[in-house]
Amino acid sequence: AIRNALGYSSSDIILLHSGKINKNKKTKELLEVFNRKDYSNIKMIIIGDISMDYMNVIMPLIEQNDRVKYLGWKSGEELLEYLSISDVYIQPGSASATLQNAICAGNAVIVSQTDIYEDIVKNNGWIISDVSEIDHILEEIERSPNILVKMKRESIYIAETVLDYKILANR
């Protein structure tokens, strides 16, 4: 129902980017890379609060591409609903607590290189050192969308074996 309300088909690949949007999230750079090419069946949802000093930078980039939807701030429960319809959680900037929820929702991930992701990003996505790498990843996804099937399965496996609170408590 959410996909339909947003005008997305079941064959569309949905990227989700979220958080308190400021320059540390690298949203500007992400949008610049995404806007360079017409990835016909790849769409992007942005959820979060854009800082006032960043609004004039980000909104023109969002408005120039009809494949990008900015939905504003959502509650934690609403964010989980959007994660459940997404295929890839993308966070090229500062670390995000939402990454664990994205993995538990079965999303493949694209995240910046940081030590805190070492145990939960393994075969379920890409760790990037520079935002420019996203271009090649999106081309790969567009060429071979089935790569996401395996990565999404791997995210569920990581959720069940690494992130499950019962397992964490037993450790």
C-alpha positions in Angstrom: 0.0 0.0 0.0 2.9 2.4 0.8 4.6 1.6 -2.5 1.4 2.2 -4.4 0.7 5.5 -2.5 4.2 6.7 -3.5 3.6 5.7 -7.1 6.2 2.9 -7.1 5.8 -0.5 -8.8 6.9 -3.8 -7.4 9.8 -3.8 -9.8 11.1 -0.5 -8.7 14.2 -0.6 -6.5 13.8 1.8 -3.6 16.7 3.4 -1.8 16.1 4.9 1.6 18.2 7.6 3.2 17.3 9.0 6.6 18.3 10.9 9.7 19.0 14.4 10.9 20.1 15.7 7.5 23.1 18.0 7.7 26.4 18.1 5.8 27.8 15.2 7.9 25.2 12.8 6.3 26.6 13.7 2.8 23.0 13.9 1.5 24.1 16.7 -1.0 26.8 14.4 -2.4 24.5 11.5 -2.5 21.9 13.5 -4.5 24.5 14.8 -6.9 25.6 11.3 -7.7 22.0 10.0 -8.0 20.9 12.9 -10.2 23.7 12.5 -12.7 22.1 9.5 -14.4 18.7 8.3 -15.1 18.5 5.0 -13.2 15.0 4.3 -14.6 13.8 1.8 -12.0 15.8 3.1 -9.0 13.9 5.5 -6.8 15.0 7.3 -3.6 13.1 8.2 -0.4 14.6 10.7 2.0 13.2 10.8 5.5 14.4 13.1 8.2 14.7 16.7 9.4 16.9 18.9 7.1 18.8 21.4 9.1 17.9 25.0 8.3 21.4 25.9 7.1 21.3 23.0 4.7 17.7 23.4 3.4 18.7 25.7 0.5 21.4 23.3 -0.6 19.3 20.1 -0.4 15.8 21.0 -1.6 16.9 22.1 -5.2 18.6 18.8 -5.6 15.5 16.9 -4.5 13.2 19.0 -6.6 15.2 18.5 -9.8 14.6 14.7 -9.8 11.1 13.2 -9.8 12.7 9.9 -8.7 13.5 11.4 -5.3 10.8 11.9 -2.7 11.4 13.9 0.5 8.9 12.8 3.1 10.0 14.9 6.1 10.3 13.7 9.6 8.6 10.4 10.5 8.2 8.7 13.8 10.2 5.5 14.6 7.2 3.4 13.8 6.6 5.1 10.5 10.3 4.8 9.6 10.1 1.1 10.1 7.2 0.9 7.7 9.2 2.7 5.0 12.2 0.4 5.7 9.9 -2.5 5.1 9.2 -1.4 1.5 12.8 -0.3 0.8 15.4 -2.5 -0.9 18.6 -0.6 0.0 19.3 1.6 3.0 21.9 4.2 2.0 23.9 6.2 4.4 27.2 7.6 2.8 27.9 10.0 5.7 27.9 9.9 9.4 26.9 6.7 11.3 23.3 5.9 11.7 21.4 4.0 14.5 18.8 3.2 11.8 21.2 0.9 10.1 20.4 -2.0 12.5 16.6 -1.5 11.8 17.3 -1.5 8.1 19.2 -4.7 8.3 16.4 -6.3 10.4 13.9 -5.1 7.8 15.9 -7.1 5.2 17.5 -4.1 3.4 20.8 -4.4 1.5 23.0 -1.5 2.7 25.4 1.1 1.3 27.3 2.7 4.2 30.4 4.7 4.8 33.5 2.9 6.1 33.5 2.9 9.9 34.6 0.4 12.5 31.1 0.1 14.0 29.7 -1.5 10.9 32.3 -4.3 10.6 30.1 -7.0 12.3 26.9 -6.2 10.5 27.9 -5.3 7.0 29.1 -8.6 5.5 27.9 -9.8 2.1 24.7 -7.7 2.6 25.8 -4.6 0.9 28.7 -2.2 0.3 31.0 -0.3 2.6 32.3 2.8 0.7 35.2 5.1 1.4 33.9 7.8 -0.9 30.4 8.9 -2.1 31.6 8.7 -5.7 31.6 4.9 -5.4 27.8 4.9 -5.3 27.6 5.6 -9.0 29.2 2.2 -9.8 27.1 0.4 -7.2 23.9 1.8 -8.7 25.0 0.8 -12.2 25.7 -2.7 -10.8 22.2 -2.8 -9.2 20.6 -1.6 -12.4 22.5 -4.2 -14.5 21.9 -7.1 -12.1 19.0 -6.3 -9.7 19.1 -9.9 -8.6 22.2 -9.2 -6.6 19.9 -7.5 -4.0 18.0 -10.8 -3.4 21.1 -12.5 -1.9 22.1 -9.3 0.0 18.7 -8.9 1.5 18.7 -12.6 2.6 22.1 -12.0 4.2 20.7 -9.0 6.1 17.9 -11.2 7.5 20.6 -13.8 8.5 22.7 -11.1 10.2 19.6 -9.8 12.0 18.8 -13.3 13.3 22.3 -14.3 14.3 24.0 -11.0 15.3 21.3 -8.4 16.1 18.6 -10.6 17.8 18.3 -9.4 21.4 18.0 -12.9 22.8 21.3 -13.9 21.2 22.9 -10.7 22.4 21.7 -11.3 25.9 23.0 -14.9 25.9 26.4 -13.7 24.8 
